[in-house]
Amino acid sequence: MIDLRRGQIDVEAVVDGVRRDDAGAIVVFLGTVRADPGVGALEYEVYRPMALRMLEDLAARAKSKFGAFDMAIVHRVGRVPVGADSVVIACAAAHRKEAFAACTWAMDEVKRIVPIWKTEARTARSRRKRGRATSK
Amino acid sequence: MSKGHMAARRGFRAMHVRVRFFATYREVSGTRQLTWSGRDGATLGHLVDDLITKFPRLAGYRDTMLLAVNHAFVDPSVRLREGDEVALMPPVSGGIP
């Protein structure tokens, strides 16, 4: 499963998408929106056709490079609140070592080359503080 | 020979490509997309030069600009073709592993 979606990610469904009887390990990575000071949410912008193509390619390369059986990558776009999952990667392999390695590599590649940009959406309190600071 | 063919032989034929701007570049240029017309055989580098003339604030981003044609990263030396889709993109989100 490769997807870019606006709503909440159903992690269980992503995991089930790669589940298979000959896998001895499924590694799941969740990237979540961290509550940095003043940050209420992250806003993700994507170049959809290119990002989908690159995610498909990444999953295929992860399988051939690490011998993983299957990989699913789902990324949210638009506004994602603090604490919510912004990206989910699930990787199934015969053994945990390949599954961990493929998952780590794929997430690094997503951050490095897939055309997705994030901007911080400030909390109302932080905006008020900033407004006061700049009005002086 | 038609006028169109003669113009093509002389290299004067106009080419139209769709240009898309993302993230910071969308804010800097004030547009999401536009249609760029250039001479047949123009390169992506020519297009970028032209857009920097049109939107001078893009100049400061040139060194880190990511360029794609038809959804694949390419070098500025690549020749454009009628109907191509070009994307001007800032570096992607990155982050600490």
gemmi code that builds the backbone of each chain (N, CA, C; Angstrom):
import gemmi

chains = {
    "A": [
        ("MET", (0.851, -1.194, 0.000), (0.000, 0.000, 0.000), (0.891, 1.249, 0.000)),
        ("ILE", (0.680, 2.077, -0.991), (1.377, 3.358, -1.067), (0.281, 4.409, -1.147)),
        ("ASP", (0.305, 5.372, -0.240), (-0.788, 6.343, -0.249), (-0.355, 7.666, 0.361)),
        ("LEU", (-1.002, 8.733, -0.124), (-0.867, 10.068, 0.460), (-2.297, 10.469, 0.795)),
        ("ARG", (-2.568, 10.690, 2.063), (-3.970, 10.912, 2.422), (-4.161, 12.077, 3.381)),
        ("ARG", (-5.344, 12.663, 3.322), (-5.653, 13.821, 4.173), (-6.044, 13.402, 5.579)),
        ("GLY", (-6.781, 12.319, 5.693), (-7.297, 11.928, 7.015), (-6.315, 11.097, 7.820)),
        ("GLN", (-6.801, 10.693, 8.985), (-6.020, 9.859, 9.901), (-5.592, 8.551, 9.225)),
        ("ILE", (-4.408, 8.067, 9.574), (-3.918, 6.823, 8.978), (-4.363, 5.640, 9.845)),
        ("ASP", (-4.952, 4.645, 9.207), (-5.361, 3.432, 9.921), (-4.140, 2.493, 9.959)),
        ("VAL", (-3.409, 2.552, 11.064), (-2.136, 1.821, 11.181), (-2.358, 0.313, 11.034)),
        ("GLU", (-3.420, -0.171, 11.656), (-3.725, -1.605, 11.597), (-3.897, -2.062, 10.133)),
        ("ALA", (-4.584, -1.222, 9.352), (-4.817, -1.569, 7.941), (-3.508, -1.567, 7.153)),
        ("VAL", (-2.611, -0.641, 7.498), (-1.314, -0.580, 6.812), (-0.514, -1.850, 7.124)),
        ("VAL", (-0.522, -2.247, 8.396), (0.198, -3.464, 8.815), (-0.415, -4.692, 8.135)),
        ("ASP", (-1.737, -4.774, 8.126), (-2.399, -5.926, 7.501), (-2.073, -6.014, 6.012)),
        ("GLY", (-1.798, -4.861, 5.411), (-1.465, -4.826, 3.989), (-0.171, -5.548, 3.650)),
        ("VAL", (0.735, -5.682, 4.608), (2.018, -6.359, 4.332), (2.111, -7.734, 5.019)),
        ("ARG", (1.113, -8.038, 5.821), (1.143, -9.293, 6.592), (1.109, -10.510, 5.661)),
        ("ARG", (1.949, -11.489, 5.896), (1.918, -12.721, 5.094), (2.511, -13.873, 5.899)),
        ("ASP", (2.158, -15.091, 5.533), (2.499, -16.251, 6.353), (3.995, -16.559, 6.392)),
        ("ASP", (4.718, -16.221, 5.331), (6.153, -16.546, 5.351), (7.005, -15.450, 5.995)),
        ("ALA", (6.370, -14.406, 6.512), (7.122, -13.350, 7.205), (7.283, -13.722, 8.673)),
        ("GLY", (8.500, -13.514, 9.181), (8.735, -13.755, 10.608), (8.804, -12.445, 11.360)),
        ("ALA", (8.730, -11.339, 10.631), (8.822, -10.032, 11.289), (8.093, -8.978, 10.467)),
        ("ILE", (7.399, -8.121, 11.172), (6.859, -6.909, 10.534), (7.319, -5.747, 11.403)),
        ("VAL", (8.111, -4.855, 10.814), (8.542, -3.663, 11.541), (7.658, -2.507, 11.102)),
        ("VAL", (7.156, -1.768, 12.092), (6.284, -0.623, 11.798), (6.925, 0.634, 12.366)),
        ("PHE", (7.057, 1.636, 11.528), (7.559, 2.931, 11.989), (6.424, 3.937, 11.916)),
        ("LEU", (6.237, 4.698, 12.992), (5.259, 5.787, 12.987), (6.014, 7.095, 13.195)),
        ("GLY", (5.872, 8.005, 12.268), (6.421, 9.354, 12.454), (5.286, 10.190, 13.014)),
        ("THR", (5.507, 10.815, 14.163), (4.415, 11.552, 14.814), (4.786, 13.029, 14.949)),
        ("VAL", (3.780, 13.856, 15.040), (4.016, 15.302, 15.145), (4.364, 15.655, 16.592)),
        ("ARG", (5.564, 16.174, 16.744), (6.111, 16.464, 18.079), (5.683, 17.861, 18.554)),
        ("ALA", (5.391, 17.958, 19.842), (4.950, 19.244, 20.408), (6.157, 20.119, 20.731)),
        ("ASP", (6.823, 20.612, 19.701), (7.897, 21.577, 19.933), (7.254, 22.869, 20.446)),
        ("PRO", (8.023, 23.713, 21.142), (7.430, 24.927, 21.724), (6.658, 25.759, 20.688)),
        ("GLY", (5.411, 26.025, 20.981), (4.590, 26.877, 20.117), (3.985, 26.190, 18.914)),
        ("VAL", (4.325, 24.904, 18.709), (3.811, 24.197, 17.527), (2.507, 23.471, 17.864)),
        ("GLY", (1.447, 23.789, 17.127), (0.161, 23.149, 17.366), (-0.109, 22.041, 16.369)),
        ("ALA", (0.540, 22.137, 15.208), (0.314, 21.152, 14.136), (1.402, 21.336, 13.084)),
        ("LEU", (1.508, 20.376, 12.195), (2.381, 20.543, 11.029), (1.494, 20.520, 9.790)),
        ("GLU", (1.872, 21.310, 8.827), (1.119, 21.392, 7.580), (2.009, 20.767, 6.498)),
        ("TYR", (1.536, 19.694, 5.898), (2.340, 19.009, 4.873), (1.827, 19.344, 3.476)),
        ("GLU", (2.752, 19.753, 2.617), (2.429, 20.020, 1.215), (3.150, 18.959, 0.380)),
        ("VAL", (2.523, 18.516, -0.674), (3.108, 17.428, -1.455), (2.955, 17.682, -2.950)),
        ("TYR", (3.916, 17.227, -3.706), (3.798, 17.193, -5.173), (3.326, 15.778, -5.478)),
        ("ARG", (2.013, 15.637, -5.501), (1.390, 14.313, -5.415), (1.855, 13.283, -6.455)),
        ("PRO", (1.771, 13.561, -7.750), (2.130, 12.497, -8.703), (3.596, 12.067, -8.581)),
        ("MET", (4.460, 13.041, -8.309), (5.882, 12.695, -8.194), (6.154, 11.943, -6.890)),
        ("ALA", (5.525, 12.389, -5.808), (5.733, 11.730, -4.512), (5.225, 10.285, -4.556)),
        ("LEU", (4.060, 10.068, -5.167), (3.529, 8.702, -5.247), (4.476, 7.809, -6.045)),
        ("ARG", (4.959, 8.340, -7.143), (5.881, 7.570, -7.982), (7.156, 7.227, -7.210)),
        ("MET", (7.662, 8.205, -6.438), (8.901, 7.970, -5.692), (8.687, 7.007, -4.533)),
        ("LEU", (7.525, 7.077, -3.900), (7.239, 6.143, -2.796), (7.123, 4.708, -3.323)),
        ("GLU", (6.478, 4.570, -4.489), (6.385, 3.234, -5.123), (7.785, 2.697, -5.400)),
        ("ASP", (8.624, 3.569, -5.928), (9.982, 3.183, -6.279), (10.793, 2.820, -5.021)),
        ("LEU", (10.615, 3.626, -3.960), (11.326, 3.350, -2.703), (10.950, 1.985, -2.133)),
        ("ALA", (9.662, 1.683, -2.141), (9.200, 0.399, -1.597), (9.785, -0.757, -2.414)),
        ("ALA", (9.815, -0.585, -3.732), (10.371, -1.637, -4.595), (11.866, -1.809, -4.339)),
        ("ARG", (12.566, -0.674, -4.185), (14.010, -0.754, -3.937), (14.305, -1.342, -2.566)),
        ("ALA", (13.476, -1.014, -1.573), (13.675, -1.558, -0.221), (13.568, -3.081, -0.261)),
        ("LYS", (12.628, -3.576, -1.070), (12.448, -5.030, -1.172), (13.668, -5.682, -1.816)),
        ("SER", (14.141, -5.101, -2.918), (15.269, -5.744, -3.603), (16.578, -5.564, -2.836)),
        ("LYS", (16.758, -4.412, -2.204), (18.019, -4.119, -1.509), (18.186, -4.945, -0.229)),
        ("PHE", (17.069, -5.143, 0.498), (17.171, -5.809, 1.803), (16.519, -7.199, 1.816)),
        ("GLY", (15.941, -7.590, 0.706), (15.278, -8.896, 0.666), (13.991, -8.933, 1.462)),
        ("ALA", (13.393, -7.747, 1.658), (12.116, -7.696, 2.386), (11.017, -8.226, 1.478)),
        ("PHE", (9.938, -8.730, 2.078), (8.834, -9.276, 1.279), (7.907, -8.180, 0.762)),
        ("ASP", (7.600, -7.246, 1.647), (6.647, -6.202, 1.233), (6.857, -4.961, 2.083)),
        ("MET", (6.488, -3.824, 1.521), (6.584, -2.572, 2.273), (5.403, -1.677, 1.931)),
        ("ALA", (4.824, -1.079, 2.958), (3.746, -0.113, 2.768), (4.220, 1.232, 3.308)),
        ("ILE", (3.926, 2.301, 2.584), (4.275, 3.648, 3.052), (3.038, 4.536, 2.870)),
        ("VAL", (2.585, 5.109, 3.965), (1.426, 6.016, 3.896), (1.817, 7.317, 4.597)),
        ("HIS", (1.655, 8.433, 3.898), (2.018, 9.743, 4.444), (0.789, 10.628, 4.445)),
        ("ARG", (0.611, 11.387, 5.514), (-0.513, 12.335, 5.540), (-0.121, 13.627, 4.861)),
        ("VAL", (-1.100, 14.314, 4.314), (-0.885, 15.643, 3.738), (-1.901, 16.590, 4.378)),
        ("GLY", (-1.622, 17.870, 4.277), (-2.491, 18.851, 4.923), (-2.105, 19.006, 6.388)),
        ("ARG", (-3.057, 19.430, 7.190), (-2.778, 19.737, 8.598), (-2.806, 18.472, 9.452)),
        ("VAL", (-1.741, 18.240, 10.202), (-1.673, 17.077, 11.095), (-1.384, 17.591, 12.506)),
        ("PRO", (-2.301, 17.349, 13.454), (-2.120, 17.903, 14.798), (-1.027, 17.203, 15.599)),
        ("VAL", (-0.542, 17.884, 16.619), (0.453, 17.314, 17.535), (-0.044, 15.970, 18.051)),
        ("GLY", (0.845, 15.001, 18.070), (0.516, 13.675, 18.595), (0.015, 12.708, 17.548)),
        ("ALA", (-0.433, 13.221, 16.405), (-0.980, 12.325, 15.371), (0.157, 11.766, 14.498)),
        ("ASP", (-0.147, 10.677, 13.811), (0.840, 10.060, 12.911), (0.855, 10.818, 11.588)),
        ("SER", (2.056, 11.212, 11.171), (2.156, 11.883, 9.871), (2.640, 10.902, 8.802)),
        ("VAL", (3.344, 9.864, 9.221), (3.800, 8.850, 8.267), (3.842, 7.485, 8.943)),
        ("VAL", (3.479, 6.472, 8.169), (3.545, 5.091, 8.665), (4.254, 4.254, 7.610)),
        ("ILE", (5.265, 3.507, 8.059), (5.931, 2.557, 7.166), (5.848, 1.180, 7.818)),
        ("ALA", (5.404, 0.208, 7.069), (5.370, -1.166, 7.574), (6.159, -2.033, 6.613)),
        ("CYS", (7.037, -2.863, 7.188), (7.873, -3.711, 6.340), (7.849, -5.146, 6.847)),
        ("ALA", (7.535, -6.069, 5.950), (7.509, -7.492, 6.305), (8.718, -8.186, 5.688)),
        ("ALA", (9.359, -9.042, 6.479), (10.510, -9.802, 5.983), (10.559, -11.143, 6.715)),
        ("ALA", (11.442, -12.001, 6.252), (11.558, -13.312, 6.900), (12.059, -13.156, 8.331)),
        ("HIS", (12.986, -12.202, 8.529), (13.595, -11.994, 9.847), (13.630, -10.507, 10.194)),
        ("ARG", (13.708, -10.212, 11.490), (13.608, -8.816, 11.940), (14.749, -7.935, 11.429)),
        ("LYS", (15.928, -8.536, 11.262), (17.086, -7.725, 10.864), (16.838, -7.013, 9.534)),
        ("GLU", (16.362, -7.757, 8.532), (16.074, -7.154, 7.225), (14.932, -6.153, 7.326)),
        ("ALA", (13.926, -6.511, 8.145), (12.748, -5.630, 8.262), (13.133, -4.295, 8.893)),
        ("PHE", (13.954, -4.337, 9.956), (14.403, -3.088, 10.589), (15.251, -2.273, 9.613)),
        ("ALA", (16.193, -2.940, 8.961), (17.112, -2.227, 8.054), (16.346, -1.569, 6.908)),
        ("ALA", (15.403, -2.292, 6.317), (14.642, -1.751, 5.190), (13.787, -0.568, 5.636)),
        ("CYS", (13.206, -0.690, 6.806), (12.335, 0.359, 7.324), (13.143, 1.631, 7.612)),
        ("THR", (14.295, 1.473, 8.237), (15.162, 2.625, 8.537), (15.604, 3.306, 7.248)),
        ("TRP", (16.053, 2.507, 6.294), (16.530, 3.055, 5.014), (15.398, 3.802, 4.302)),
        ("ALA", (14.228, 3.194, 4.263), (13.099, 3.807, 3.545), (12.701, 5.136, 4.183)),
        ("MET", (12.679, 5.194, 5.496), (12.279, 6.456, 6.153), (13.314, 7.545, 5.879)),
        ("ASP", (14.601, 7.183, 5.905), (15.646, 8.172, 5.583), (15.468, 8.693, 4.162)),
        ("GLU", (15.141, 7.802, 3.243), (14.951, 8.200, 1.842), (13.712, 9.085, 1.670)),
        ("VAL", (12.656, 8.753, 2.392), (11.440, 9.584, 2.330), (11.798, 11.022, 2.708)),
        ("LYS", (12.561, 11.165, 3.793), (12.946, 12.499, 4.267), (13.913, 13.182, 3.300)),
        ("ARG", (14.703, 12.404, 2.601), (15.768, 12.960, 1.764), (15.291, 13.364, 0.373)),
        ("ILE", (14.437, 12.551, -0.239), (14.166, 12.789, -1.660), (12.699, 12.902, -2.081)),
        ("VAL", (11.775, 12.547, -1.214), (10.369, 12.580, -1.660), (9.822, 14.007, -1.504)),
        ("PRO", (9.216, 14.562, -2.569), (8.768, 15.961, -2.521), (7.568, 16.196, -1.611)),
        ("ILE", (7.885, 16.260, -0.323), (6.892, 16.570, 0.715), (7.546, 17.634, 1.601)),
        ("TRP", (6.832, 18.722, 1.836), (7.382, 19.810, 2.660), (6.469, 20.049, 3.842)),
        ("LYS", (7.101, 20.393, 4.967), (6.258, 20.670, 6.142), (6.509, 22.085, 6.639)),
        ("THR", (5.444, 22.693, 7.132), (5.587, 23.979, 7.809), (4.893, 23.852, 9.155)),
        ("GLU", (5.402, 24.596, 10.116), (4.839, 24.536, 11.458), (3.630, 25.464, 11.552)),
        ("ALA", (2.545, 24.955, 12.102), (1.384, 25.799, 12.369), (1.466, 26.156, 13.847)),
        ("ARG", (1.549, 27.432, 14.150), (1.739, 27.872, 15.536), (0.451, 27.741, 16.340)),
        ("THR", (0.604, 27.562, 17.648), (-0.579, 27.538, 18.514), (-1.091, 28.965, 18.669)),
        ("ALA", (-2.364, 29.115, 19.061), (-2.960, 30.456, 19.232), (-2.157, 31.243, 20.277)),
        ("ARG", (-1.734, 30.572, 21.338), (-0.984, 31.241, 22.407), (0.354, 31.773, 21.870)),
        ("SER", (1.017, 30.926, 21.067), (2.307, 31.323, 20.498), (2.137, 32.493, 19.538)),
        ("ARG", (1.029, 32.484, 18.752), (0.774, 33.594, 17.807), (0.548, 34.897, 18.572)),
        ("ARG", (-0.176, 34.797, 19.723), (-0.423, 36.011, 20.521), (0.889, 36.556, 21.060)),
        ("LYS", (1.743, 35.650, 21.552), (3.037, 36.079, 22.109), (3.891, 36.736, 21.032)),
        ("ARG", (3.892, 36.113, 19.840), (4.684, 36.644, 18.727), (4.169, 38.016, 18.315)),
        ("GLY", (2.827, 38.135, 18.268), (2.203, 39.397, 17.893), (2.627, 40.509, 18.831)),
        ("ARG", (2.637, 40.207, 20.127), (3.052, 41.210, 21.119), (4.505, 41.591, 20.926)),
        ("ALA", (5.325, 40.581, 20.655), (6.761, 40.829, 20.505), (7.041, 41.730, 19.303)),
        ("THR", (6.296, 41.519, 18.204), (6.587, 42.290, 16.998), (5.933, 43.665, 17.020)),
        ("SER", (4.919, 43.856, 17.904), (4.244, 45.152, 17.901), (5.004, 46.192, 18.715)),
        ("LYS", (6.001, 45.724, 19.467), (6.760, 46.681, 20.303), (7.757, 47.474, 19.470)),
    ],
    "B": [
        ("MET", (5.826, 23.862, -48.654), (6.017, 23.745, -47.195), (5.202, 24.828, -46.466)),
        ("SER", (4.509, 24.415, -45.409), (3.664, 25.378, -44.688), (4.543, 26.361, -43.905)),
        ("LYS", (3.924, 27.439, -43.506), (4.658, 28.431, -42.706), (5.158, 27.820, -41.396)),
        ("GLY", (4.315, 26.956, -40.816), (4.688, 26.314, -39.552), (5.952, 25.482, -39.694)),
        ("HIS", (6.014, 24.697, -40.795), (7.195, 23.873, -41.016), (8.438, 24.718, -41.231)),
        ("MET", (8.272, 25.800, -41.970), (9.434, 26.664, -42.213), (9.946, 27.247, -40.899)),
        ("ALA", (8.985, 27.680, -40.050), (9.382, 28.262, -38.760), (10.110, 27.207, -37.928)),
        ("ALA", (9.599, 25.962, -37.955), (10.214, 24.893, -37.169), (11.643, 24.648, -37.642)),
        ("ARG", (11.835, 24.664, -38.967), (13.174, 24.428, -39.516), (14.151, 25.526, -39.097)),
        ("ARG", (13.637, 26.722, -38.931), (14.512, 27.824, -38.513), (14.686, 27.848, -36.988)),
        ("GLY", (13.944, 26.969, -36.277), (14.092, 26.911, -34.819), (13.312, 27.973, -34.089)),
        ("PHE", (12.289, 28.541, -34.722), (11.521, 29.606, -34.091), (10.237, 29.101, -33.449)),
        ("ARG", (10.006, 27.811, -33.532), (8.733, 27.292, -33.041), (8.631, 27.486, -31.522)),
        ("ALA", (7.495, 27.961, -31.094), (7.304, 28.174, -29.656), (6.933, 26.861, -28.982)),
        ("MET", (7.398, 26.712, -27.766), (7.114, 25.494, -27.009), (6.446, 25.941, -25.710)),
        ("HIS", (5.492, 25.165, -25.246), (4.783, 25.536, -24.018), (4.952, 24.441, -22.977)),
        ("VAL", (5.376, 24.835, -21.799), (5.487, 23.855, -20.722), (4.762, 24.398, -19.491)),
        ("ARG", (4.274, 23.474, -18.696), (3.570, 23.852, -17.475), (4.602, 23.889, -16.348)),
        ("VAL", (4.613, 24.977, -15.581), (5.576, 25.099, -14.484), (4.822, 25.145, -13.168)),
        ("ARG", (5.259, 24.319, -12.239), (4.617, 24.297, -10.916), (5.613, 24.727, -9.849)),
        ("PHE", (5.121, 25.535, -8.910), (5.960, 26.052, -7.820), (5.479, 25.437, -6.503)),
        ("PHE", (6.431, 25.058, -5.670), (6.049, 24.434, -4.405), (6.650, 25.150, -3.191)),
        ("ALA", (5.919, 25.027, -2.082), (6.345, 25.512, -0.763), (6.843, 26.966, -0.834)),
        ("THR", (8.076, 27.216, -0.394), (8.602, 28.585, -0.362), (8.532, 29.261, -1.726)),
        ("TYR", (8.768, 28.506, -2.780), (8.800, 29.110, -4.122), (7.411, 29.567, -4.562)),
        ("ARG", (6.384, 28.871, -4.092), (5.011, 29.288, -4.379), (4.746, 30.633, -3.698)),
        ("GLU", (5.251, 30.764, -2.457), (5.048, 32.022, -1.729), (5.853, 33.148, -2.366)),
        ("VAL", (7.091, 32.849, -2.746), (7.976, 33.868, -3.321), (7.454, 34.348, -4.678)),
        ("SER", (6.983, 33.417, -5.498), (6.526, 33.797, -6.841), (5.069, 34.274, -6.826)),
        ("GLY", (4.347, 33.919, -5.757), (2.945, 34.310, -5.668), (2.054, 33.528, -6.616)),
        ("THR", (2.545, 32.396, -7.108), (1.728, 31.580, -8.015), (1.990, 30.092, -7.796)),
        ("ARG", (0.974, 29.300, -8.056), (1.127, 27.845, -7.945), (1.653, 27.260, -9.243)),
        ("GLN", (1.194, 27.830, -10.345), (1.626, 27.309, -11.638), (1.437, 28.343, -12.737)),
        ("LEU", (2.163, 28.156, -13.807), (2.012, 29.027, -14.970), (2.424, 28.247, -16.212)),
        ("THR", (2.101, 28.812, -17.364), (2.546, 28.204, -18.621), (3.689, 29.053, -19.148)),
        ("TRP", (4.790, 28.406, -19.408), (5.983, 29.099, -19.909), (6.144, 28.809, -21.394)),
        ("SER", (6.420, 29.835, -22.153), (6.655, 29.663, -23.587), (8.114, 29.965, -23.881)),
        ("GLY", (8.734, 29.051, -24.578), (10.137, 29.256, -24.933), (10.399, 28.714, -26.318)),
        ("ARG", (11.578, 28.972, -26.807), (11.942, 28.460, -28.136), (12.117, 26.955, -28.083)),
        ("ASP", (11.757, 26.331, -29.153), (11.954, 24.895, -29.259), (13.431, 24.600, -29.018)),
        ("GLY", (13.734, 23.618, -28.199), (15.127, 23.283, -27.919), (15.674, 23.965, -26.676)),
        ("ALA", (14.868, 24.803, -26.042), (15.333, 25.478, -24.819), (15.572, 24.441, -23.725)),
        ("THR", (16.496, 24.747, -22.830), (16.796, 23.828, -21.730), (16.052, 24.268, -20.471)),
        ("LEU", (16.076, 23.388, -19.489), (15.473, 23.703, -18.198), (16.192, 24.907, -17.577)),
        ("GLY", (17.502, 24.986, -17.794), (18.287, 26.118, -17.290), (17.793, 27.442, -17.867)),
        ("HIS", (17.443, 27.434, -19.172), (16.895, 28.653, -19.794), (15.603, 29.062, -19.098)),
        ("LEU", (14.777, 28.065, -18.843), (13.487, 28.345, -18.186), (13.724, 28.952, -16.794)),
        ("VAL", (14.661, 28.360, -16.047), (14.930, 28.867, -14.692), (15.459, 30.305, -14.767)),
        ("ASP", (16.371, 30.561, -15.693), (16.897, 31.934, -15.866), (15.749, 32.913, -16.109)),
        ("ASP", (14.866, 32.503, -17.007), (13.750, 33.353, -17.378), (12.819, 33.610, -16.191)),
        ("LEU", (12.565, 32.571, -15.409), (11.664, 32.738, -14.265), (12.309, 33.585, -13.166)),
        ("ILE", (13.630, 33.511, -13.053), (14.319, 34.347, -12.061), (14.237, 35.823, -12.485)),
        ("THR", (14.249, 36.073, -13.788), (14.063, 37.444, -14.282), (12.653, 37.926, -13.934)),
        ("LYS", (11.710, 37.007, -14.108), (10.310, 37.352, -13.837), (10.036, 37.490, -12.333)),
        ("PHE", (10.659, 36.609, -11.545), (10.486, 36.634, -10.089), (11.867, 36.746, -9.444)),
        ("PRO", (12.426, 37.962, -9.353), (13.815, 38.123, -8.884), (14.093, 37.534, -7.501)),
        ("ARG", (13.049, 37.430, -6.674), (13.283, 36.879, -5.320), (13.646, 35.397, -5.358)),
        ("LEU", (13.415, 34.735, -6.475), (13.806, 33.316, -6.593), (15.328, 33.159, -6.713)),
        ("ALA", (16.005, 34.217, -7.101), (17.455, 34.134, -7.375), (18.240, 33.572, -6.193)),
        ("GLY", (17.879, 33.996, -4.987), (18.603, 33.557, -3.799), (18.468, 32.065, -3.512)),
        ("TYR", (17.521, 31.419, -4.173), (17.274, 29.995, -3.917), (17.877, 29.100, -4.991)),
        ("ARG", (18.453, 29.705, -5.989), (18.856, 28.932, -7.167), (19.774, 27.747, -6.847)),
        ("ASP", (20.759, 27.966, -5.970), (21.748, 26.914, -5.695), (21.148, 25.667, -5.042)),
        ("THR", (20.068, 25.848, -4.316), (19.499, 24.686, -3.616), (18.205, 24.193, -4.267)),
        ("MET", (17.844, 24.815, -5.390), (16.577, 24.487, -6.058), (16.592, 23.058, -6.618)),
        ("LEU", (15.535, 22.298, -6.329), (15.400, 20.967, -6.941), (14.519, 21.125, -8.178)),
        ("LEU", (14.923, 20.475, -9.262), (14.196, 20.612, -10.520), (13.730, 19.257, -11.004)),
        ("ALA", (12.484, 19.219, -11.452), (11.963, 17.961, -12.002), (11.244, 18.247, -13.308)),
        ("VAL", (11.345, 17.293, -14.220), (10.554, 17.339, -15.452), (9.766, 16.034, -15.514)),
        ("ASN", (8.463, 16.168, -15.693), (7.564, 15.008, -15.759), (7.798, 14.034, -14.604)),
        ("HIS", (7.889, 14.613, -13.395), (7.934, 13.857, -12.131), (9.238, 13.119, -11.874)),
        ("ALA", (10.316, 13.541, -12.515), (11.627, 12.938, -12.229), (12.647, 14.065, -12.063)),
        ("PHE", (13.532, 13.919, -11.073), (14.587, 14.920, -10.882), (15.505, 14.917, -12.098)),
        ("VAL", (15.861, 16.107, -12.558), (16.746, 16.214, -13.716), (17.715, 17.374, -13.521)),
        ("ASP", (18.697, 17.412, -14.399), (19.727, 18.429, -14.420), (19.242, 19.628, -15.253)),
        ("PRO", (19.729, 20.847, -14.956), (19.287, 22.017, -15.734), (19.627, 21.940, -17.228)),
        ("SER", (20.554, 21.059, -17.586), (20.952, 20.979, -19.000), (19.936, 20.218, -19.867)),
        ("VAL", (18.944, 19.602, -19.242), (17.993, 18.787, -20.010), (17.149, 19.677, -20.940)),
        ("ARG", (16.909, 19.192, -22.153), (16.099, 19.955, -23.118), (14.621, 19.713, -22.862)),
        ("LEU", (13.863, 20.792, -22.931), (12.428, 20.693, -22.681), (11.691, 20.366, -23.967)),
        ("ARG", (10.517, 19.782, -23.804), (9.672, 19.448, -24.957), (8.265, 19.984, -24.716)),
        ("GLU", (7.583, 20.217, -25.813), (6.204, 20.689, -25.749), (5.379, 19.795, -24.801)),
        ("GLY", (4.646, 20.443, -23.884), (3.762, 19.688, -22.987), (4.423, 19.162, -21.724)),
        ("ASP", (5.723, 19.392, -21.548), (6.387, 18.923, -20.323), (5.795, 19.600, -19.094)),
        ("GLU", (5.912, 18.906, -17.968), (5.555, 19.533, -16.690), (6.840, 19.703, -15.880)),
        ("VAL", (7.148, 20.953, -15.571), (8.357, 21.282, -14.819), (7.951, 21.635, -13.388)),
        ("ALA", (8.756, 21.189, -12.424), (8.491, 21.567, -11.032), (9.730, 22.215, -10.437)),
        ("LEU", (9.516, 23.333, -9.765), (10.580, 24.027, -9.022), (10.305, 23.790, -7.533)),
        ("MET", (11.261, 23.133, -6.893), (10.994, 22.697, -5.515), (12.150, 23.008, -4.576)),
        ("PRO", (11.834, 23.487, -3.388), (12.897, 23.654, -2.389), (13.291, 22.279, -1.856)),
        ("PRO", (14.445, 22.195, -1.157), (14.818, 20.898, -0.573), (13.671, 20.347, 0.256)),
        ("VAL", (13.558, 19.017, 0.306), (12.431, 18.412, 1.002), (12.617, 18.452, 2.518)),
        ("SER", (11.621, 17.907, 3.247), (11.493, 18.243, 4.671), (12.696, 17.901, 5.558)),
        ("GLY", (13.459, 16.890, 5.205), (14.663, 16.572, 5.978), (14.351, 16.150, 7.404)),
        ("GLY", (15.111, 16.650, 8.351), (14.867, 16.289, 9.755), (15.984, 15.436, 10.313)),
        ("ILE", (16.018, 15.337, 11.632), (17.068, 14.555, 12.300), (16.605, 13.104, 12.370)),
        ("PRO", (17.430, 12.154, 11.947), (16.997, 10.741, 11.950), (16.594, 10.275, 13.351)),
    ],
}
model = gemmi.Model(1)
for chain_id, residues in chains.items():
    chain = gemmi.Chain(chain_id)
    for i, (resn, *xyz) in enumerate(residues, 1):
        res = gemmi.Residue()
        res.name, res.seqid = resn, gemmi.SeqId(i, " ")
        for name, pos in zip(("N", "CA", "C"), xyz):
            atom = gemmi.Atom()
            atom.name, atom.element = name, gemmi.Element(name[0])
            atom.pos, atom.b_iso = gemmi.Position(*pos), 0.0
            res.add_atom(atom)
        chain.add_residue(res)
    model.add_chain(chain)
structure = gemmi.Structure()
structure.add_model(model)
structure.setup_entities()
